[in-house]
């Protein structure tokens, strides 16, 4: 399978699901409905988890630092492979992890600053001061700039899906575990933020898809060609064994 075929095989169904969900959120009141039904109490005008210590301090603040720590650990491991021969087999995996995770979190965070979309808690239907403006609607110039789309915190959780690509062509069981860890972490982060009033469902849908696209692209067009180049390079004796260890880079 070529790199482009691998990329498309791992994108087509995810793209279809994204298009369906994103279209529903844009063309219907699904975002507002779910927020009202699941997370916002009209009688008290409060969000389900607005004052929840666990959600605010553990899942949000603690989760943010945990993901930063994961990226930093991958980066430090990659740097250490240049100084410690025993860690050298981890070079490709750790390099992929820190680059792909940092790109995912960074790109979603940059878009959040640029897109000028309000958080639910800022909108008048939820006790806020600002009118509801559609995702792709023309925003009035007299409104202050908003920074709530896509969902940055959820993206940091979904970034752990990078673990799937570390193992995808070497150990399917570990790959599934890595994918499960990333999806569950992203869902926990995303739903907790929705419960605080920080995001709508659509914000998380876009984050999940963007992160998957970035992780997949970095693997398919970055790491995968490197691995294939290593395996195609002829070697004899100890050099061959060294190359095999580079391919078996997460064992």
ChimeraX commands (.cxc) that place a marker at each C-alpha (Angstrom):
marker #1 position 0.00,0.00,0.00 radius 0.5
marker #1 position 1.38,3.40,-0.98 radius 0.5
marker #1 position 1.53,6.26,1.50 radius 0.5
marker #1 position -1.30,8.03,-0.32 radius 0.5
marker #1 position -3.46,4.91,-0.28 radius 0.5
marker #1 position -2.79,4.44,3.43 radius 0.5
marker #1 position -3.75,8.08,4.03 radius 0.5
marker #1 position -7.02,7.81,2.14 radius 0.5
marker #1 position -7.95,4.43,3.66 radius 0.5
marker #1 position -7.62,5.98,7.12 radius 0.5
marker #1 position -9.51,9.15,6.18 radius 0.5
marker #1 position -12.53,8.30,4.02 radius 0.5
marker #1 position -14.92,7.02,6.70 radius 0.5
marker #1 position -13.78,9.59,9.23 radius 0.5
marker #1 position -14.31,12.30,6.61 radius 0.5
marker #1 position -17.83,11.02,5.89 radius 0.5
marker #1 position -18.72,10.99,9.59 radius 0.5
marker #1 position -17.30,14.48,10.01 radius 0.5
marker #1 position -19.22,15.90,7.04 radius 0.5
marker #1 position -22.49,14.42,8.31 radius 0.5
marker #1 position -22.06,15.65,11.90 radius 0.5
marker #1 position -20.67,19.05,10.96 radius 0.5
marker #1 position -23.48,19.62,8.46 radius 0.5
marker #1 position -26.10,18.66,11.06 radius 0.5
marker #1 position -24.63,21.12,13.53 radius 0.5
marker #1 position -24.54,23.95,10.97 radius 0.5
marker #1 position -27.94,23.34,9.36 radius 0.5
marker #1 position -29.94,22.52,12.48 radius 0.5
marker #1 position -30.18,23.70,16.08 radius 0.5
marker #1 position -28.47,20.52,17.32 radius 0.5
marker #1 position -25.77,22.45,19.20 radius 0.5
marker #1 position -28.28,24.58,21.05 radius 0.5
marker #1 position -30.65,21.68,21.71 radius 0.5
marker #1 position -28.01,19.43,23.25 radius 0.5
marker #1 position -26.62,22.26,25.36 radius 0.5
marker #1 position -30.07,23.10,26.72 radius 0.5
marker #1 position -31.14,19.50,27.30 radius 0.5
marker #1 position -27.93,18.06,28.71 radius 0.5
marker #1 position -25.87,20.82,30.27 radius 0.5
marker #1 position -27.80,24.03,31.00 radius 0.5
marker #1 position -30.35,24.49,33.77 radius 0.5
marker #1 position -32.85,27.16,32.70 radius 0.5
marker #1 position -34.35,27.51,36.18 radius 0.5
marker #1 position -31.06,28.47,37.84 radius 0.5
marker #1 position -29.30,29.73,34.69 radius 0.5
marker #1 position -26.24,27.68,35.49 radius 0.5
marker #1 position -24.20,25.09,33.64 radius 0.5
marker #1 position -24.04,21.53,34.90 radius 0.5
marker #1 position -20.33,21.64,35.74 radius 0.5
marker #1 position -19.75,25.38,36.11 radius 0.5
marker #1 position -18.77,25.02,39.77 radius 0.5
marker #1 position -17.59,21.43,39.74 radius 0.5
marker #1 position -14.12,21.23,41.32 radius 0.5
marker #1 position -13.19,17.96,39.61 radius 0.5
marker #1 position -14.12,19.20,36.16 radius 0.5
marker #1 position -12.51,22.60,36.56 radius 0.5
marker #1 position -9.30,21.68,38.36 radius 0.5
marker #1 position -8.66,18.02,37.49 radius 0.5
marker #1 position -10.05,17.49,34.01 radius 0.5
marker #1 position -9.49,20.99,32.67 radius 0.5
marker #1 position -6.43,22.43,34.43 radius 0.5
marker #1 position -4.87,19.08,35.34 radius 0.5
marker #1 position -5.62,17.62,31.93 radius 0.5
marker #1 position -4.04,20.59,30.18 radius 0.5
marker #1 position -0.78,20.15,32.11 radius 0.5
marker #1 position -0.85,16.38,31.65 radius 0.5
marker #1 position -0.99,16.77,27.86 radius 0.5
marker #1 position 1.77,19.35,27.91 radius 0.5
marker #1 position 3.79,16.91,29.98 radius 0.5
marker #1 position 3.16,14.12,27.47 radius 0.5
marker #1 position 4.45,16.26,24.60 radius 0.5
marker #1 position 7.46,17.36,26.68 radius 0.5
marker #1 position 8.24,13.74,27.61 radius 0.5
marker #1 position 8.15,12.68,23.97 radius 0.5
marker #1 position 10.46,15.56,23.04 radius 0.5
marker #1 position 12.91,14.79,25.85 radius 0.5
marker #1 position 12.93,11.12,24.87 radius 0.5
marker #1 position 13.69,12.07,21.26 radius 0.5
marker #1 position 16.57,14.31,22.36 radius 0.5
marker #1 position 17.89,11.58,24.66 radius 0.5
marker #1 position 18.12,9.11,21.76 radius 0.5
marker #1 position 21.02,11.15,20.38 radius 0.5
marker #1 position 23.00,10.68,23.60 radius 0.5
marker #1 position 21.97,7.23,24.79 radius 0.5
marker #1 position 22.43,4.30,22.40 radius 0.5
marker #1 position 19.96,2.17,24.36 radius 0.5
marker #1 position 17.20,4.69,23.61 radius 0.5
marker #1 position 18.05,4.98,19.91 radius 0.5
marker #1 position 15.31,2.54,18.80 radius 0.5
marker #1 position 12.76,5.00,20.22 radius 0.5
marker #1 position 13.92,7.91,18.04 radius 0.5
marker #1 position 11.34,7.65,15.28 radius 0.5
marker #1 position 8.41,6.94,17.60 radius 0.5
marker #1 position 9.22,9.73,20.06 radius 0.5
marker #1 position 9.94,12.16,17.23 radius 0.5
marker #1 position 6.60,11.38,15.62 radius 0.5
marker #1 position 4.74,11.70,18.91 radius 0.5
marker #1 position 6.03,15.11,19.90 radius 0.5
marker #1 position 5.81,16.60,16.40 radius 0.5
marker #1 position 2.32,15.31,15.59 radius 0.5
marker #1 position 0.87,16.07,19.03 radius 0.5
marker #1 position 2.40,19.54,19.16 radius 0.5
marker #1 position 1.11,20.32,15.66 radius 0.5
marker #1 position -2.38,19.08,16.51 radius 0.5
marker #1 position -2.68,21.10,19.70 radius 0.5
marker #1 position -0.97,24.14,18.17 radius 0.5
marker #1 position -3.03,24.29,14.97 radius 0.5
marker #1 position -6.36,23.87,16.78 radius 0.5
marker #1 position -5.28,26.48,19.33 radius 0.5
marker #1 position -4.34,28.91,16.53 radius 0.5
marker #1 position -7.67,28.39,14.78 radius 0.5
marker #1 position -9.48,29.01,18.05 radius 0.5
marker #1 position -7.87,32.45,18.21 radius 0.5
marker #1 position -8.57,33.25,14.55 radius 0.5
marker #1 position -12.13,32.03,13.95 radius 0.5
marker #1 position -13.95,34.61,16.09 radius 0.5
marker #1 position -16.66,32.31,17.49 radius 0.5
marker #1 position -18.34,32.70,20.89 radius 0.5
marker #1 position -18.46,30.20,23.75 radius 0.5
marker #1 position -21.96,29.04,24.75 radius 0.5
marker #1 position -21.68,30.74,28.15 radius 0.5
marker #1 position -21.31,34.11,26.37 radius 0.5
marker #1 position -24.59,33.81,24.44 radius 0.5
marker #1 position -27.92,35.34,25.46 radius 0.5
marker #1 position -29.87,32.01,25.42 radius 0.5
marker #1 position -27.50,30.85,28.18 radius 0.5
marker #1 position -27.42,33.98,30.28 radius 0.5
marker #1 position -24.63,35.71,28.36 radius 0.5
marker #1 position -24.44,39.14,26.73 radius 0.5
marker #1 position -23.91,38.33,23.07 radius 0.5
marker #1 position -26.28,37.24,20.29 radius 0.5
marker #1 position -26.08,33.86,18.60 radius 0.5
marker #1 position -24.16,34.07,15.32 radius 0.5
marker #1 position -24.03,31.02,13.06 radius 0.5
marker #1 position -20.72,29.26,12.59 radius 0.5
marker #1 position -20.25,30.54,9.03 radius 0.5
marker #1 position -22.49,33.60,9.31 radius 0.5
marker #1 position -21.25,37.17,8.96 radius 0.5
marker #1 position -20.37,38.38,12.45 radius 0.5
marker #1 position -21.30,42.02,13.23 radius 0.5
marker #1 position -18.26,44.26,13.41 radius 0.5
marker #1 position -19.32,45.85,16.69 radius 0.5
marker #1 position -19.02,42.57,18.61 radius 0.5
marker #1 position -15.80,41.89,20.48 radius 0.5
marker #1 position -13.57,39.12,19.14 radius 0.5
marker #1 position -14.34,35.66,20.49 radius 0.5
marker #1 position -12.00,32.68,20.83 radius 0.5
marker #1 position -13.97,29.47,21.34 radius 0.5
marker #1 position -13.85,27.43,18.11 radius 0.5
marker #1 position -12.60,24.72,17.63 radius 0.5
marker #1 position -12.29,23.12,21.07 radius 0.5
marker #1 position -8.64,23.38,22.13 radius 0.5
marker #1 position -8.85,21.35,25.32 radius 0.5
marker #1 position -10.54,18.43,23.57 radius 0.5
marker #1 position -7.87,18.55,20.86 radius 0.5
marker #1 position -5.14,17.93,23.44 radius 0.5
marker #1 position -6.94,14.75,24.51 radius 0.5
marker #1 position -7.55,13.59,20.95 radius 0.5
marker #1 position -3.85,14.18,20.23 radius 0.5
marker #1 position -3.17,10.95,22.14 radius 0.5
marker #1 position -4.59,9.14,19.10 radius 0.5
marker #1 position -1.02,9.50,17.84 radius 0.5
marker #1 position -0.36,6.31,19.81 radius 0.5
marker #1 position -2.49,4.48,17.25 radius 0.5
marker #1 position -0.15,5.40,14.42 radius 0.5
marker #1 position 2.92,4.41,16.42 radius 0.5
marker #1 position 1.67,0.81,16.33 radius 0.5
marker #1 position -0.78,0.67,13.41 radius 0.5
marker #1 position 1.42,-1.39,11.08 radius 0.5
marker #1 position 3.29,-3.31,13.77 radius 0.5
marker #1 position 0.91,-4.33,16.54 radius 0.5
marker #1 position -2.84,-4.03,15.92 radius 0.5
marker #1 position -3.75,-4.71,19.53 radius 0.5
marker #1 position -1.55,-1.91,20.85 radius 0.5
marker #1 position -2.79,0.33,18.05 radius 0.5
marker #1 position -6.41,-0.20,19.11 radius 0.5
marker #1 position -5.50,0.48,22.73 radius 0.5
marker #1 position -3.76,3.71,21.73 radius 0.5
marker #1 position -6.75,4.76,19.63 radius 0.5
marker #1 position -9.12,4.01,22.50 radius 0.5
marker #1 position -7.01,6.02,24.95 radius 0.5
marker #1 position -6.98,9.02,22.61 radius 0.5
marker #1 position -10.69,8.91,21.77 radius 0.5
marker #1 position -11.77,8.48,25.40 radius 0.5
marker #1 position -9.48,11.24,26.64 radius 0.5
marker #1 position -10.75,13.59,23.95 radius 0.5
marker #1 position -14.36,12.75,24.76 radius 0.5
marker #1 position -13.83,13.27,28.49 radius 0.5
marker #1 position -12.13,16.60,27.90 radius 0.5
marker #1 position -14.72,17.67,25.33 radius 0.5
marker #1 position -17.85,16.68,27.25 radius 0.5
marker #1 position -16.54,18.23,30.45 radius 0.5
marker #1 position -16.02,21.52,28.61 radius 0.5
marker #1 position -19.51,21.34,27.13 radius 0.5
marker #1 position -20.83,20.79,30.66 radius 0.5
marker #1 position -19.05,23.97,31.78 radius 0.5
marker #1 position -20.54,25.97,28.89 radius 0.5
marker #1 position -17.21,26.47,27.14 radius 0.5
marker #1 position -18.06,24.63,23.90 radius 0.5
marker #1 position -20.80,23.20,21.74 radius 0.5
marker #1 position -20.80,19.72,20.20 radius 0.5
marker #1 position -19.74,21.14,16.83 radius 0.5
marker #1 position -16.59,22.60,18.39 radius 0.5
marker #1 position -15.51,19.11,19.47 radius 0.5
marker #1 position -16.48,17.51,16.16 radius 0.5
marker #1 position -14.19,19.87,14.29 radius 0.5
marker #1 position -11.38,19.38,16.80 radius 0.5
marker #1 position -11.54,15.59,16.62 radius 0.5
marker #1 position -11.44,15.57,12.83 radius 0.5
marker #1 position -8.68,18.16,12.52 radius 0.5
marker #1 position -6.51,16.28,15.01 radius 0.5
marker #1 position -7.07,12.96,13.20 radius 0.5
marker #1 position -6.20,14.60,9.86 radius 0.5
marker #1 position -2.97,16.08,11.25 radius 0.5
marker #1 position -1.85,12.89,13.03 radius 0.5
marker #1 position -2.63,10.78,9.96 radius 0.5
marker #1 position -0.89,13.14,7.54 radius 0.5
marker #1 position 2.28,13.40,9.63 radius 0.5
marker #1 position 2.42,9.60,9.85 radius 0.5
marker #1 position 1.52,8.80,6.23 radius 0.5
marker #1 position 3.80,11.39,4.63 radius 0.5
marker #1 position 6.44,11.75,7.34 radius 0.5
marker #1 position 7.11,8.76,9.55 radius 0.5
marker #1 position 5.89,5.99,7.24 radius 0.5
marker #1 position 8.25,6.85,4.35 radius 0.5
marker #1 position 11.16,6.95,6.82 radius 0.5
marker #1 position 10.30,3.49,8.13 radius 0.5
marker #1 position 9.97,2.11,4.62 radius 0.5
marker #1 position 13.31,3.63,3.61 radius 0.5
marker #1 position 14.98,1.95,6.58 radius 0.5
marker #1 position 13.54,-1.46,5.73 radius 0.5
marker #1 position 14.51,-1.16,2.06 radius 0.5
marker #1 position 18.13,-0.26,2.81 radius 0.5
marker #1 position 20.37,-3.35,2.35 radius 0.5
marker #1 position 22.55,-4.17,5.29 radius 0.5
marker #1 position 24.70,-7.05,6.48 radius 0.5
marker #1 position 25.48,-8.45,9.90 radius 0.5
marker #1 position 25.29,-6.09,12.84 radius 0.5
marker #1 position 24.21,-3.18,10.66 radius 0.5
marker #1 position 21.21,-5.21,9.54 radius 0.5
marker #1 position 20.31,-6.01,13.13 radius 0.5
marker #1 position 20.54,-2.33,13.98 radius 0.5
marker #1 position 18.16,-1.46,11.16 radius 0.5
marker #1 position 15.70,-4.09,12.25 radius 0.5
marker #1 position 15.69,-2.54,15.72 radius 0.5
marker #1 position 14.93,0.85,14.18 radius 0.5
marker #1 position 11.92,-0.62,12.42 radius 0.5
marker #1 position 10.85,-2.39,15.60 radius 0.5
marker #1 position 11.08,1.02,17.24 radius 0.5
marker #1 position 8.58,0.65,20.05 radius 0.5
marker #1 position 9.52,-2.78,21.44 radius 0.5
marker link #1:1,2 radius 0.2
marker link #1:2,3 radius 0.2
marker link #1:3,4 radius 0.2
marker link #1:4,5 radius 0.2
marker link #1:5,6 radius 0.2
marker link #1:6,7 radius 0.2
marker link #1:7,8 radius 0.2
marker link #1:8,9 radius 0.2
marker link #1:9,10 radius 0.2
marker link #1:10,11 radius 0.2
marker link #1:11,12 radius 0.2
marker link #1:12,13 radius 0.2
marker link #1:13,14 radius 0.2
marker link #1:14,15 radius 0.2
marker link #1:15,16 radius 0.2
marker link #1:16,17 radius 0.2
marker link #1:17,18 radius 0.2
marker link #1:18,19 radius 0.2
marker link #1:19,20 radius 0.2
marker link #1:20,21 radius 0.2
marker link #1:21,22 radius 0.2
marker link #1:22,23 radius 0.2
marker link #1:23,24 radius 0.2
marker link #1:24,25 radius 0.2
marker link #1:25,26 radius 0.2
marker link #1:26,27 radius 0.2
marker link #1:27,28 radius 0.2
marker link #1:28,29 radius 0.2
marker link #1:29,30 radius 0.2
marker link #1:30,31 radius 0.2
marker link #1:31,32 radius 0.2
marker link #1:32,33 radius 0.2
marker link #1:33,34 radius 0.2
marker link #1:34,35 radius 0.2
marker link #1:35,36 radius 0.2
marker link #1:36,37 radius 0.2
marker link #1:37,38 radius 0.2
marker link #1:38,39 radius 0.2
marker link #1:39,40 radius 0.2
marker link #1:40,41 radius 0.2
marker link #1:41,42 radius 0.2
marker link #1:42,43 radius 0.2
marker link #1:43,44 radius 0.2
marker link #1:44,45 radius 0.2
marker link #1:45,46 radius 0.2
marker link #1:46,47 radius 0.2
marker link #1:47,48 radius 0.2
marker link #1:48,49 radius 0.2
marker link #1:49,50 radius 0.2
marker link #1:50,51 radius 0.2
marker link #1:51,52 radius 0.2
marker link #1:52,53 radius 0.2
marker link #1:53,54 radius 0.2
marker link #1:54,55 radius 0.2
marker link #1:55,56 radius 0.2
marker link #1:56,57 radius 0.2
marker link #1:57,58 radius 0.2
marker link #1:58,59 radius 0.2
marker link #1:59,60 radius 0.2
marker link #1:60,61 radius 0.2
marker link #1:61,62 radius 0.2
marker link #1:62,63 radius 0.2
marker link #1:63,64 radius 0.2
marker link #1:64,65 radius 0.2
marker link #1:65,66 radius 0.2
marker link #1:66,67 radius 0.2
marker link #1:67,68 radius 0.2
marker link #1:68,69 radius 0.2
marker link #1:69,70 radius 0.2
marker link #1:70,71 radius 0.2
marker link #1:71,72 radius 0.2
marker link #1:72,73 radius 0.2
marker link #1:73,74 radius 0.2
marker link #1:74,75 radius 0.2
marker link #1:75,76 radius 0.2
marker link #1:76,77 radius 0.2
marker link #1:77,78 radius 0.2
marker link #1:78,79 radius 0.2
marker link #1:79,80 radius 0.2
marker link #1:80,81 radius 0.2
marker link #1:81,82 radius 0.2
marker link #1:82,83 radius 0.2
marker link #1:83,84 radius 0.2
marker link #1:84,85 radius 0.2
marker link #1:85,86 radius 0.2
marker link #1:86,87 radius 0.2
marker link #1:87,88 radius 0.2
marker link #1:88,89 radius 0.2
marker link #1:89,90 radius 0.2
marker link #1:90,91 radius 0.2
marker link #1:91,92 radius 0.2
marker link #1:92,93 radius 0.2
marker link #1:93,94 radius 0.2
marker link #1:94,95 radius 0.2
marker link #1:95,96 radius 0.2
marker link #1:96,97 radius 0.2
marker link #1:97,98 radius 0.2
marker link #1:98,99 radius 0.2
marker link #1:99,100 radius 0.2
marker link #1:100,101 radius 0.2
marker link #1:101,102 radius 0.2
marker link #1:102,103 radius 0.2
marker link #1:103,104 radius 0.2
marker link #1:104,105 radius 0.2
marker link #1:105,106 radius 0.2
marker link #1:106,107 radius 0.2
marker link #1:107,108 radius 0.2
marker link #1:108,109 radius 0.2
marker link #1:109,110 radius 0.2
marker link #1:110,111 radius 0.2
marker link #1:111,112 radius 0.2
marker link #1:112,113 radius 0.2
marker link #1:113,114 radius 0.2
marker link #1:114,115 radius 0.2
marker link #1:115,116 radius 0.2
marker link #1:116,117 radius 0.2
marker link #1:117,118 radius 0.2
marker link #1:118,119 radius 0.2
marker link #1:119,120 radius 0.2
marker link #1:120,121 radius 0.2
marker link #1:121,122 radius 0.2
marker link #1:122,123 radius 0.2
marker link #1:123,124 radius 0.2
marker link #1:124,125 radius 0.2
marker link #1:125,126 radius 0.2
marker link #1:126,127 radius 0.2
marker link #1:127,128 radius 0.2
marker link #1:128,129 radius 0.2
marker link #1:129,130 radius 0.2
marker link #1:130,131 radius 0.2
marker link #1:131,132 radius 0.2
marker link #1:132,133 radius 0.2
marker link #1:133,134 radius 0.2
marker link #1:134,135 radius 0.2
marker link #1:135,136 radius 0.2
marker link #1:136,137 radius 0.2
marker link #1:137,138 radius 0.2
marker link #1:138,139 radius 0.2
marker link #1:139,140 radius 0.2
marker link #1:140,141 radius 0.2
marker link #1:141,142 radius 0.2
marker link #1:142,143 radius 0.2
marker link #1:143,144 radius 0.2
marker link #1:144,145 radius 0.2
marker link #1:145,146 radius 0.2
marker link #1:146,147 radius 0.2
marker link #1:147,148 radius 0.2
marker link #1:148,149 radius 0.2
marker link #1:149,150 radius 0.2
marker link #1:150,151 radius 0.2
marker link #1:151,152 radius 0.2
marker link #1:152,153 radius 0.2
marker link #1:153,154 radius 0.2
marker link #1:154,155 radius 0.2
marker link #1:155,156 radius 0.2
marker link #1:156,157 radius 0.2
marker link #1:157,158 radius 0.2
marker link #1:158,159 radius 0.2
marker link #1:159,160 radius 0.2
marker link #1:160,161 radius 0.2
marker link #1:161,162 radius 0.2
marker link #1:162,163 radius 0.2
marker link #1:163,164 radius 0.2
marker link #1:164,165 radius 0.2
marker link #1:165,166 radius 0.2
marker link #1:166,167 radius 0.2
marker link #1:167,168 radius 0.2
marker link #1:168,169 radius 0.2
marker link #1:169,170 radius 0.2
marker link #1:170,171 radius 0.2
marker link #1:171,172 radius 0.2
marker link #1:172,173 radius 0.2
marker link #1:173,174 radius 0.2
marker link #1:174,175 radius 0.2
marker link #1:175,176 radius 0.2
marker link #1:176,177 radius 0.2
marker link #1:177,178 radius 0.2
marker link #1:178,179 radius 0.2
marker link #1:179,180 radius 0.2
marker link #1:180,181 radius 0.2
marker link #1:181,182 radius 0.2
marker link #1:182,183 radius 0.2
marker link #1:183,184 radius 0.2
marker link #1:184,185 radius 0.2
marker link #1:185,186 radius 0.2
marker link #1:186,187 radius 0.2
marker link #1:187,188 radius 0.2
marker link #1:188,189 radius 0.2
marker link #1:189,190 radius 0.2
marker link #1:190,191 radius 0.2
marker link #1:191,192 radius 0.2
marker link #1:192,193 radius 0.2
marker link #1:193,194 radius 0.2
marker link #1:194,195 radius 0.2
marker link #1:195,196 radius 0.2
marker link #1:196,197 radius 0.2
marker link #1:197,198 radius 0.2
marker link #1:198,199 radius 0.2
marker link #1:199,200 radius 0.2
marker link #1:200,201 radius 0.2
marker link #1:201,202 radius 0.2
marker link #1:202,203 radius 0.2
marker link #1:203,204 radius 0.2
marker link #1:204,205 radius 0.2
marker link #1:205,206 radius 0.2
marker link #1:206,207 radius 0.2
marker link #1:207,208 radius 0.2
marker link #1:208,209 radius 0.2
marker link #1:209,210 radius 0.2
marker link #1:210,211 radius 0.2
marker link #1:211,212 radius 0.2
marker link #1:212,213 radius 0.2
marker link #1:213,214 radius 0.2
marker link #1:214,215 radius 0.2
marker link #1:215,216 radius 0.2
marker link #1:216,217 radius 0.2
marker link #1:217,218 radius 0.2
marker link #1:218,219 radius 0.2
marker link #1:219,220 radius 0.2
marker link #1:220,221 radius 0.2
marker link #1:221,222 radius 0.2
marker link #1:222,223 radius 0.2
marker link #1:223,224 radius 0.2
marker link #1:224,225 radius 0.2
marker link #1:225,226 radius 0.2
marker link #1:226,227 radius 0.2
marker link #1:227,228 radius 0.2
marker link #1:228,229 radius 0.2
marker link #1:229,230 radius 0.2
marker link #1:230,231 radius 0.2
marker link #1:231,232 radius 0.2
marker link #1:232,233 radius 0.2
marker link #1:233,234 radius 0.2
marker link #1:234,235 radius 0.2
marker link #1:235,236 radius 0.2
marker link #1:236,237 radius 0.2
marker link #1:237,238 radius 0.2
marker link #1:238,239 radius 0.2
marker link #1:239,240 radius 0.2
marker link #1:240,241 radius 0.2
marker link #1:241,242 radius 0.2
marker link #1:242,243 radius 0.2
marker link #1:243,244 radius 0.2
marker link #1:244,245 radius 0.2
marker link #1:245,246 radius 0.2
marker link #1:246,247 radius 0.2
marker link #1:247,248 radius 0.2
marker link #1:248,249 radius 0.2
marker link #1:249,250 radius 0.2
marker link #1:250,251 radius 0.2
view
